[in-house]
Amino acid sequence: MSKPEDSRTPLTATFKVRLNGETVSIDTVGAAYRFITNLSAAEWMEFRSLHRDAVSALGSAAENAMLRVQATAALRTLFARAKLL
């Protein structure tokens, strides 16, 4: 079983998110997983269900690259609702 944070599976889109004045480019399952799990749980509290869905989808995509479309969609939904896009 591979670790999601180490996955190099490309997402179907590249997300550019501004965080603390810096632009962060997220283009792989691993980068996305690290980004949404390294922030504190309190920061995602309002979007808990979407965050849980995105983490689960990214974990699945790390195991099976064919699921990267669903992972990208879950991530896009989370970022859009959190107004990060």
C-alpha positions, 0 to 999 in steps of 0.5 A, spaced: 500 500 500 503 506 497 502 512 501 498 518 498 503 523 500 508 520 496 504 519 490 506 522 483 500 521 480 498 527 476 491 530 477 487 532 471 488 539 473 493 544 476 491 548 482 494 555 483 492 557 490 494 563 494 497 561 501 500 566 506 501 571 500 505 565 496 502 561 490 502 554 491 502 550 485 498 543 486 499 538 480 499 531 483 495 527 488 501 527 493 502 535 493 494 535 494 494 530 499 500 534 503 496 541 502 490 539 505 492 534 510 498 539 513 493 545 514 490 544 521 483 541 522 480 547 525 481 551 518 477 545 514 472 545 520 467 549 516 468 544 510 469 538 514 465 533 509 468 536 503 475 535 506 473 528 508 471 526 501 477 529 498 482 526 502 478 519 501 478 520 493 486 522 493 487 516 497 484 512 492 487 515 486 494 514 490 492 506 489 489 507 482 491 512 478 484 511 474 481 515 480 484 521 479 479 524 475 474 523 481 480 526 486 481 532 482 473 533 482 473 533 489 479 537 490 476 542 486 469 542 489 473 543 496 477 549 494 471 552 490 467 552 496 473 554 501 474 560 496 481 558 494 480 558 487 
